[in-house]
Amino acid sequence: MRKHRVMLLGAAAAAALLAGCGSGSNATTGSASESGAALHSDRGMVQFASCMRAHGINMSDPFHRPGHSGLTIEPPEQGPATAAGYTACGHYLEATIELKQRAAEPRITPAVRLGLIHYAECMRGHAVPMLDPNAIGGLSLGNVPGISNGVGRYSPQFRAADTACRHLLPASISDNGTGP
């Protein structure tokens, strides 16, 4: 179990390194909570590097990469010589990687989410098994109690319901005419 955790941590650390562990210059200005998350993330990278060195592993400090916000880290290659360090220090990177992944997830505004919920409710009102949107605004057909699951996106029943409910879609939602 511990070996798998170390391997997963190494893969996640490599992914964080490849992602630059920071936002590109195209990123939008973050909120106060996002900048707090970035500071916490940077702290985790510094703690990881310090902990690895305390376990006898030669590792450079996290650094700022031009054009990126936050710090970047180059974790040492995993192997027998670094296994103990990753086991002891990996928890610092785990939290950092989690923060980076959450920050990278697309988000929708509460108003857009509410509009998508109204659309899904309308579709269910027309006997189409549409689930409420997920956290990033995705809508899908699913197992909705009391509604047949045999309705497909291209069925006449779906198209009729979509026509009746389309006015509820937020303007920012792209739609090719077959529903969002």
N, C-alpha and C positions, 0 to 999 in steps of 0.2 A: 504494500500500500504506500509506504513512504517513498519507494523507488518511483512509483507511478506519479506521485505528487511532485517529486523533484523533476521528472521528465516533463510533466505538464507545465510546471513553473518555467522550465527552460524554454519550452516552445512559446509560452506566453511572453516571456522576456524577449525572445527573438522577435516576436510580432511587435512588441512595443518599440523595440529598437528600429525595426523596419518602418514603422509608422512615424518615427522621429520623436516619439514621446511628447509631441506638442502639436499644436494646430498650425496649419500652414498660413501663409500670409493672406490667403483668401478668406480666412475665418471672419465671422462677424464678431463684433464687440461683445464680450461675454458679460453676464450679469455678475453681481457681487458674489452670489453663491458659486458661480462657475470659477471666478478668480480665487475664491477660497478653496475650491476643489483643486485648482492648479497648484496652489501653495502646498496643500496637503500632499498632493502627488509628488511635487518636487522634494518635499521633506522625506517622503518614503524612499525616493531614489538615493538621496544623500545618506539616509540611515542604512540602506542596503549596502552601499559601497563601504561605509565605515565598518559595518558588521562583517562583511567579507574580509576586509583587511585585518580585523581583529581575529579572524579565524585563519590567518596566515596566507590569504590569497591576494596576490598582487593585482590590484584593480585601480583603474583611474577614477577620478571624481566625475560625477555627472557634469555636463557642460551645456552651454547655451549654443544652439545651432542657429546661425543667421537665418531669418525668415520664419522662424518657428517661435511659438510662445512656450514657455516652460523649459524644462531641462531635458536633455537626451542622455541616455545611459548606454554604455557598451558593456553588457555583462560578459564575464569570462566564459569560455567554452566549458560545457559540462563534461565531466569525466571523473575518474576516481579521485583525482587531486582536489576537485572542487565540490564533490558530493556533500561533504560535511558542512561546508559553508552554505551551500544552497539549502540544505535541511535546516540549518540554524537561522538563516537570514531571509529565506524565501518569503516569509510572511510580509516583509516590507514591500516587496515587489508585487505580491498578490493584490494588496490594497491599491497600489498605484495603477496596476493594469485594469482593475475593476473600475476605478475612477475614469481612466482614459476611455474605456469602452462605453461607459454611460454617457460621457461627454460627446462621443462620436455618434450616438444614436440620433436619428432624425426625430424631431419633435414637431408636434402640432400645437396650435394655440387652443385654449379652452373654447373659444368661439367656434373654431373649425370643428373640434371634437363634438360640440353640442349639435352643430348642423348635421354632422354625419350620424349622430345618434338619432336625430329626428328623421333623417332619410331611412335609416334601418328600421325604425319603428313603423314608418309609413309602409315600407316594403312588407314587413310582417303583417300589417293591417290588410295587405292585399294577398295574403297567404304565400308569401315568398320567405323561405327560412333564412333570413339575413341576420347575422349576429351583429351585436354592437361593435363599433370600431375598436381595434386594439390600441395600445399606447402610442403607436406612430401613425395611426389613422387608417390602417388597413381594414377593409371590409371583406367579409367572405360569407358564403353560404354555409350553413352548418346544420346541426341537429337542434332545432328549436322546438321545444315541447308544444304539441298541438298543431304543428304545421308539417305537411308532407315534405319529405326530404327529396322527392323526385323532381324538383324544379331546378332546371339548369339555367345558366346565364343566357342562353340563346333560345330558350323556350318562349312560346307566345305569352305564357303567364308572366314570366319575368319581364319581358319587354313591355307588356301592358302596365305592370306595376311600376317599372322604371319611368315610363312616360308620365304616370300619375304623380310620382314622387320626386321627379327630377328638380322641380322648383325649390326643394329643400336643400339641395347640395350647395355647400359654400362655393363662392365664386372662384376661390383659389384651387379647387379640385379639378384636375384635368380629367376629361371624360371623352372617349371616342364614340359615344352614342350607344354603348352597350352597358352602361352603368359604370360607376367608378371602380 
